[in-house]
Amino acid sequence: MSRGASSIGSGGGGTIYEYRVAALDLVGLLCSVQVPGLDVVPDSVYLQKANDFPLDDVVVLNRQGPYELAVQRQVKRTLEIVSSSGPWRKTMGQCLASLESFGDEIDADRHRLGLTASGPITGLESLRDLAASAAAQKSVADFLQELPRLGQSYHRVWKHLTQTVSDLLAESDVNAPEQELVHRSAYRIARRLVVQIEPTEQISPRFPGLCAALQERVVQADTEVDAAGVFRMVEELAQEWGPRGGAIDAAMLRNRLSARGVALRGDPPARSAVVVHRRVEQPGAEALTQAVQVQTLTSRTGRSARLDVIGELKPSDALRLEVHPAVDADVGSGALGALPPYIARPDGVDGQLRRMVAQSANGSQLVMVVGGSSTGKTRACWEAVRAELPSWRIVHPLAPDRPAALLRALQDDVLEPRTVLWLNEAQLYFLVKDYTAQVSSALQDLLTDSQRGPVLVLGTMWPTYWNHLADDPAEGDELHDGMGAVHQLANLALTVTMPPAFNARELVDAAALVASDPRLRLARSRATSGRITQFLAGAPHLVRRYEQSDGAARAILHAAMDARRCGHGPLLTEELLRTAAEGYIDEATWHTLDEGWFTSSLAELLKPRRKLPGPLTRYRPRPGEPSIDSPLYQLADILHEKGRTTRKGKPPASLWEAAATHSRTDADMRELAEAARAHQADCEALYVRASGGDGSLLTWFIRRLIALGRFRRAEELIEERYRSGLLLGELSAAVGLSGQYGDSERLARRAFTISGNRQGHRRLAHHLLSLGMRRDATRVYSWAADHGDPSAARWLAGHYEAQGDRITADRLACAALTEHSSPAALLALAQSRVAAGEVTDAARLCKIIADHGHADALVARARERSDHRDHAAALCFYRAAAAVEHPKALEWMSWRCDGQGHHQQAEDLAHAAAARGNSHALHGLAHLRFAKGHLQDAERLNRAAAQAGSLSAREWLARRSLAA
């Protein structure tokens, strides 16, 4: 691969600006370096994560510590900071939504709000400096007091910010917001705002440093791709993944870069090309024996694998690739071929498909033909590979079930170069819950590994399935954890849309071909609206047989249609059909049936007519496939499609009963159990059996029992099947609300014993308090506090404090700290004593907290009190944390000292904070000095901050040097 320059490095062109910016953070993730706004190295990046984060373009996370640290970043090519600007208003609305969703994390400086744009530069620089000034102040009052000294440009930005916030708050309320609320909301946004200016046409300021990190830490010295080329690849991956990438981590990036031929430090050596070549030259049966469950087409049993070549297959082999057999013309047609002549559309779908198939010789491709049932998708694929790739081999993974067979083929390297991987009805491979992520990831590896190609993955799919595959997942989508990988795979696919019918011109052009075969003549004369392929596949005939069926036969078909639409795989067991069908037969019909009703009705549905299979067909394993213990049946595709579009109601209970005992596989059972949950069905046996692979099903059912007041059965299931303290806690709360306080307390204690869950006794105590049963609530809280519940200890301490019994309050709070490492009760006591004017006693309690290693809790509470303008309590907490050299507390105390005129003490504290990893203390102090006109101090402190690792300080110094 040739070397290339990144658009971030060279400017302009190509990649969408948003993804170019995302690439900067992705490369930071890859190189394990800090990114702006995150004081630690990130461990994952999300793109377009709107379901979780209001500022959703790029979300950078670190989840390694006790708290989640995040930068939610919005990216705008240009952003004019004017209250009338639509993009500005939208961005500030997203910031307010973040405050609503993540207010505690933002106020505690665990989440920050990122904003990246290319210009106008003057406004963005003013916004950035305003944000730094806000971050340096203890409260909105202090910031407003400082604002007049900052200059006119700051005033202008603050005016537009507050006006926009005011307008947005007014939109959500009938009354105009109070000025205090507007200022406080704007200040909360500004103090956590991380503003980046990334040019569109010039080199990014971050690009050189990240390229150096790539070269030093990631890329091997002897690779053909330099750091700029890797940057370009990361940009392309960002655009390729988009919102469907899920959580992107360093391993994911390394895998994709390795697949593109980049030699990375720490990777194993590449597979030898000699070995690959040898496998191509010797495609004997030995390679095939590694995957006995892959169905490889041969002309007849026992012939050499050498003949498993597309050009040597007979037309009848198309039926084994699941091309539909054609309707019988009822004429003397004994000499007719297995398939009627193919009506090709060279200027339409066939020309497009064949070009894509032919291009796979130049590199591996995934081609997906999308169209409705019986529209000719599979036949078009058959004709395309026969015309364009006659010398290639073909593999059809089928048994014992499709996704397992495909995985076996991919994992065992059965697929040699120049092979077509045939995935008819591809949803049966991609959208099976237990296999979704594995299949998608394995196919991505195949398609992106140049040493395994060229291969062609050729599939067909109905539009409803393809839309689910390609569209963003709906909220609460049960399919699933692996959908991110499926969406990435869909991005690699070339798609061909199969039209439902031939148009008039195509039929005129094919007139001679139609006249040559009686089956085509019959289809041309009887098919409506040019739907020839549907007629040939027997679609009208099968629909008519379904519509004319009645009694037991119709019940069997409805059972099969509902089982398939609810998620069961294509192979249905006989006992499932028999048991389920009983619930579809009305009372009057049931009493007219004889003992052999199921056998006779099933036989009628299996009976072929006019050489077409019936609505149900019996599945028979091919030679070499695993044998089956009982008969399996398949529903006709056209009836499956009809069932999905016409049958929307809740199936009878017999379907769920049949699923519990007669589903063909565990995956089939779990899919039907999910459908039962969606229909709010009460089928305990199915949920219990399916829960072996998916505990969420049984959890849902237990919660449903609790909601219905069936407490005893819910408790039995929890104890017998799913020993969950969380569920016992929920059950305890529900039992308490029903007035059964003794049972509620017993269940709450049991919940704690199992898993430490405290919700049961908390909710019970709260309910007792609401009823005025204070003594009973105190008893419940006392037990909980003795067992380490910080909420209970806090309530009890406050309870005794209010009664004037400070000795007991102190004892309980100290016990919670020393015995259960919970400072919550002592923090609450210290806050209440500051409020009472007893600052010395509050400081004593804070010192106990700090001495026991909980300075983080003091800082978090100090920030919270500062935001509520309780400066006395905030100062008490910060002082105690600073006494044990907490870096954030040292920073705050440094800025406070500077504001009081103790400049040397402020610098000493800031240097102490930097020595403990908080370089922002020096940068913030520098900003305070700069705002007051002390330029030399600001530059000196920023140099010290930059030396301590502050990216913001380095940017400040770079801007100063450019300005000079």
WOFEN-V360446 format. One record per backbone hydrogen bond with DSSP energy under -1.0 kcal/mol. NH is the residue of the N-H (numbers start at 1). CO is the residue of the C=O. If there is no record, write none. Layout:
BEGIN
nh:NH co:CO
nh:NH co:CO
END
This chain:
BEGIN
nh:10 co:6
nh:11 co:7
nh:12 co:200
nh:20 co:16
nh:21 co:17
nh:22 co:18
nh:23 co:19
nh:25 co:21
nh:26 co:22
nh:27 co:23
nh:28 co:24
nh:29 co:25
nh:30 co:26
nh:31 co:27
nh:33 co:28
nh:38 co:35
nh:43 co:61
nh:44 co:61
nh:45 co:248
nh:46 co:59
nh:48 co:57
nh:49 co:56
nh:52 co:49
nh:53 co:49
nh:56 co:54
nh:58 co:73
nh:59 co:46
nh:60 co:71
nh:61 co:44
nh:62 co:69
nh:69 co:62
nh:70 co:110
nh:71 co:60
nh:72 co:112
nh:73 co:58
nh:74 co:114
nh:76 co:116
nh:79 co:119
nh:82 co:80
nh:85 co:82
nh:89 co:85
nh:90 co:86
nh:91 co:87
nh:92 co:88
nh:93 co:89
nh:94 co:90
nh:95 co:91
nh:96 co:92
nh:97 co:93
nh:98 co:94
nh:99 co:95
nh:100 co:96
nh:101 co:97
nh:102 co:98
nh:106 co:102
nh:107 co:103
nh:108 co:104
nh:109 co:106
nh:110 co:105
nh:111 co:105
nh:112 co:70
nh:113 co:192
nh:114 co:72
nh:115 co:194
nh:116 co:74
nh:117 co:196
nh:118 co:77
nh:124 co:120
nh:125 co:121
nh:126 co:122
nh:127 co:123
nh:128 co:124
nh:129 co:125
nh:130 co:126
nh:131 co:127
nh:132 co:128
nh:133 co:129
nh:134 co:130
nh:135 co:131
nh:136 co:132
nh:137 co:134
nh:143 co:139
nh:144 co:140
nh:145 co:141
nh:146 co:142
nh:147 co:143
nh:149 co:146
nh:150 co:147
nh:155 co:151
nh:156 co:152
nh:157 co:153
nh:158 co:154
nh:159 co:155
nh:160 co:156
nh:161 co:157
nh:162 co:158
nh:163 co:159
nh:164 co:160
nh:165 co:161
nh:166 co:162
nh:167 co:163
nh:168 co:164
nh:169 co:165
nh:170 co:166
nh:171 co:167
nh:173 co:170
nh:182 co:178
nh:183 co:179
nh:184 co:180
nh:185 co:181
nh:186 co:182
nh:187 co:183
nh:188 co:184
nh:189 co:185
nh:190 co:186
nh:191 co:187
nh:193 co:190
nh:194 co:113
nh:196 co:115
nh:198 co:117
nh:204 co:8
nh:207 co:204
nh:210 co:206
nh:211 co:207
nh:212 co:208
nh:213 co:209
nh:214 co:210
nh:215 co:211
nh:216 co:212
nh:217 co:213
nh:218 co:214
nh:219 co:214
nh:220 co:263
nh:223 co:220
nh:230 co:226
nh:231 co:227
nh:232 co:228
nh:233 co:229
nh:234 co:230
nh:235 co:231
nh:236 co:232
nh:237 co:233
nh:238 co:234
nh:239 co:235
nh:240 co:236
nh:241 co:237
nh:242 co:238
nh:244 co:241
nh:245 co:242
nh:248 co:45
nh:253 co:249
nh:254 co:250
nh:255 co:251
nh:256 co:252
nh:257 co:253
nh:258 co:254
nh:259 co:255
nh:261 co:258
nh:262 co:257
nh:265 co:218
nh:267 co:264
nh:276 co:272
nh:277 co:273
nh:278 co:274
nh:279 co:275
nh:280 co:276
nh:281 co:277
nh:282 co:278
nh:284 co:282
nh:289 co:285
nh:291 co:288
nh:294 co:291
nh:303 co:300
nh:307 co:304
nh:308 co:305
nh:309 co:307
nh:310 co:392
nh:311 co:390
nh:312 co:309
nh:313 co:310
nh:317 co:314
nh:318 co:315
nh:319 co:316
nh:322 co:319
nh:323 co:318
nh:327 co:536
nh:328 co:610
nh:333 co:331
nh:336 co:333
nh:344 co:342
nh:348 co:345
nh:351 co:345
nh:352 co:348
nh:353 co:349
nh:354 co:350
nh:355 co:351
nh:356 co:352
nh:357 co:353
nh:358 co:354
nh:359 co:355
nh:361 co:358
nh:362 co:359
nh:363 co:360
nh:365 co:455
nh:367 co:457
nh:368 co:494
nh:369 co:459
nh:370 co:496
nh:371 co:461
nh:375 co:372
nh:380 co:376
nh:381 co:377
nh:382 co:378
nh:383 co:379
nh:384 co:380
nh:385 co:381
nh:386 co:382
nh:387 co:383
nh:388 co:384
nh:389 co:385
nh:392 co:389
nh:393 co:418
nh:395 co:420
nh:396 co:295
nh:405 co:401
nh:406 co:402
nh:407 co:403
nh:408 co:404
nh:409 co:405
nh:410 co:406
nh:411 co:407
nh:412 co:408
nh:414 co:409
nh:418 co:454
nh:420 co:393
nh:421 co:456
nh:422 co:395
nh:423 co:458
nh:426 co:460
nh:428 co:425
nh:429 co:426
nh:430 co:426
nh:431 co:427
nh:435 co:432
nh:436 co:432
nh:439 co:435
nh:440 co:436
nh:441 co:437
nh:442 co:438
nh:443 co:439
nh:444 co:440
nh:445 co:441
nh:446 co:442
nh:447 co:443
nh:448 co:444
nh:452 co:449
nh:456 co:419
nh:457 co:365
nh:458 co:421
nh:459 co:367
nh:460 co:423
nh:461 co:369
nh:466 co:462
nh:467 co:463
nh:468 co:464
nh:469 co:465
nh:470 co:466
nh:471 co:467
nh:477 co:474
nh:480 co:477
nh:483 co:480
nh:486 co:482
nh:487 co:483
nh:488 co:484
nh:489 co:485
nh:490 co:486
nh:491 co:487
nh:492 co:489
nh:493 co:490
nh:494 co:366
nh:496 co:368
nh:498 co:370
nh:502 co:530
nh:507 co:503
nh:508 co:504
nh:509 co:505
nh:510 co:506
nh:511 co:508
nh:514 co:510
nh:515 co:511
nh:517 co:514
nh:521 co:517
nh:522 co:518
nh:523 co:519
nh:524 co:520
nh:525 co:521
nh:526 co:522
nh:527 co:523
nh:531 co:528
nh:532 co:530
nh:535 co:531
nh:536 co:532
nh:537 co:533
nh:538 co:535
nh:539 co:534
nh:542 co:538
nh:543 co:539
nh:544 co:540
nh:545 co:541
nh:546 co:542
nh:547 co:543
nh:548 co:544
nh:554 co:550
nh:555 co:551
nh:556 co:552
nh:557 co:553
nh:558 co:554
nh:559 co:555
nh:560 co:556
nh:561 co:557
nh:562 co:558
nh:563 co:559
nh:564 co:560
nh:565 co:561
nh:566 co:562
nh:567 co:564
nh:568 co:563
nh:572 co:633
nh:574 co:631
nh:577 co:573
nh:578 co:574
nh:579 co:575
nh:580 co:576
nh:581 co:577
nh:582 co:578
nh:583 co:580
nh:584 co:581
nh:590 co:586
nh:591 co:587
nh:592 co:589
nh:593 co:590
nh:597 co:594
nh:600 co:596
nh:601 co:597
nh:602 co:598
nh:603 co:599
nh:604 co:600
nh:605 co:601
nh:606 co:602
nh:609 co:612
nh:612 co:609
nh:616 co:605
nh:617 co:634
nh:619 co:632
nh:625 co:622
nh:633 co:572
nh:634 co:617
nh:636 co:615
nh:640 co:636
nh:641 co:637
nh:642 co:638
nh:643 co:639
nh:644 co:640
nh:645 co:641
nh:646 co:642
nh:647 co:643
nh:655 co:652
nh:657 co:653
nh:658 co:654
nh:659 co:655
nh:660 co:656
nh:662 co:658
nh:669 co:665
nh:670 co:666
nh:671 co:667
nh:672 co:668
nh:673 co:669
nh:674 co:670
nh:675 co:671
nh:676 co:672
nh:677 co:673
nh:678 co:674
nh:679 co:675
nh:680 co:677
nh:681 co:676
nh:683 co:681
nh:687 co:683
nh:688 co:684
nh:689 co:685
nh:690 co:686
nh:691 co:687
nh:692 co:689
nh:693 co:690
nh:697 co:694
nh:699 co:695
nh:700 co:696
nh:701 co:697
nh:702 co:698
nh:703 co:699
nh:704 co:700
nh:705 co:701
nh:706 co:702
nh:707 co:703
nh:708 co:704
nh:709 co:706
nh:710 co:705
nh:711 co:709
nh:714 co:710
nh:715 co:711
nh:716 co:712
nh:717 co:713
nh:718 co:714
nh:719 co:715
nh:720 co:716
nh:721 co:717
nh:722 co:717
nh:724 co:722
nh:728 co:724
nh:729 co:725
nh:730 co:726
nh:731 co:727
nh:732 co:728
nh:733 co:729
nh:734 co:730
nh:735 co:731
nh:736 co:732
nh:737 co:733
nh:738 co:734
nh:739 co:736
nh:740 co:735
nh:741 co:739
nh:744 co:740
nh:745 co:741
nh:746 co:742
nh:747 co:743
nh:748 co:744
nh:749 co:745
nh:750 co:746
nh:751 co:747
nh:752 co:748
nh:753 co:749
nh:754 co:750
nh:755 co:751
nh:756 co:752
nh:757 co:751
nh:762 co:758
nh:763 co:759
nh:764 co:760
nh:765 co:761
nh:766 co:762
nh:767 co:763
nh:768 co:764
nh:769 co:765
nh:770 co:766
nh:771 co:767
nh:772 co:769
nh:773 co:768
nh:774 co:772
nh:777 co:773
nh:778 co:774
nh:779 co:775
nh:780 co:776
nh:781 co:777
nh:782 co:778
nh:783 co:779
nh:784 co:780
nh:785 co:781
nh:786 co:782
nh:788 co:785
nh:789 co:784
nh:793 co:789
nh:794 co:790
nh:795 co:791
nh:796 co:792
nh:797 co:793
nh:798 co:794
nh:799 co:795
nh:800 co:796
nh:801 co:797
nh:802 co:798
nh:803 co:799
nh:804 co:801
nh:805 co:800
nh:806 co:804
nh:809 co:805
nh:810 co:806
nh:811 co:807
nh:812 co:808
nh:813 co:809
nh:814 co:810
nh:815 co:811
nh:816 co:812
nh:817 co:813
nh:818 co:814
nh:819 co:815
nh:821 co:817
nh:822 co:816
nh:827 co:823
nh:828 co:824
nh:829 co:825
nh:830 co:826
nh:831 co:827
nh:832 co:828
nh:833 co:829
nh:834 co:830
nh:835 co:831
nh:836 co:832
nh:837 co:834
nh:838 co:833
nh:839 co:837
nh:842 co:838
nh:843 co:839
nh:844 co:840
nh:845 co:841
nh:846 co:842
nh:847 co:843
nh:848 co:844
nh:849 co:845
nh:850 co:846
nh:851 co:847
nh:852 co:848
nh:853 co:850
nh:854 co:849
nh:858 co:854
nh:859 co:855
nh:860 co:856
nh:861 co:857
nh:862 co:858
nh:863 co:859
nh:864 co:860
nh:865 co:861
nh:866 co:862
nh:867 co:863
nh:868 co:864
nh:869 co:866
nh:870 co:865
nh:871 co:869
nh:874 co:870
nh:875 co:871
nh:876 co:872
nh:877 co:873
nh:878 co:874
nh:879 co:875
nh:880 co:876
nh:881 co:877
nh:882 co:878
nh:883 co:879
nh:885 co:882
nh:886 co:881
nh:890 co:886
nh:891 co:887
nh:892 co:888
nh:893 co:889
nh:894 co:890
nh:895 co:891
nh:896 co:892
nh:897 co:893
nh:898 co:894
nh:899 co:895
nh:900 co:896
nh:901 co:898
nh:902 co:897
nh:903 co:901
nh:906 co:902
nh:907 co:903
nh:908 co:904
nh:909 co:905
nh:910 co:906
nh:911 co:907
nh:912 co:908
nh:913 co:909
nh:914 co:910
nh:915 co:911
nh:917 co:914
nh:918 co:913
nh:921 co:918
nh:923 co:919
nh:924 co:920
nh:925 co:921
nh:926 co:922
nh:927 co:923
nh:928 co:924
nh:929 co:925
nh:930 co:926
nh:931 co:927
nh:932 co:928
nh:933 co:930
nh:934 co:929
nh:935 co:933
nh:938 co:934
nh:939 co:935
nh:940 co:936
nh:941 co:937
nh:942 co:938
nh:943 co:939
nh:944 co:940
nh:945 co:941
nh:946 co:942
nh:947 co:943
nh:948 co:944
nh:949 co:946
nh:950 co:945
nh:954 co:950
nh:955 co:951
nh:956 co:952
nh:957 co:953
nh:958 co:954
nh:959 co:955
nh:960 co:956
nh:961 co:957
nh:962 co:958
nh:963 co:959
nh:964 co:960
END
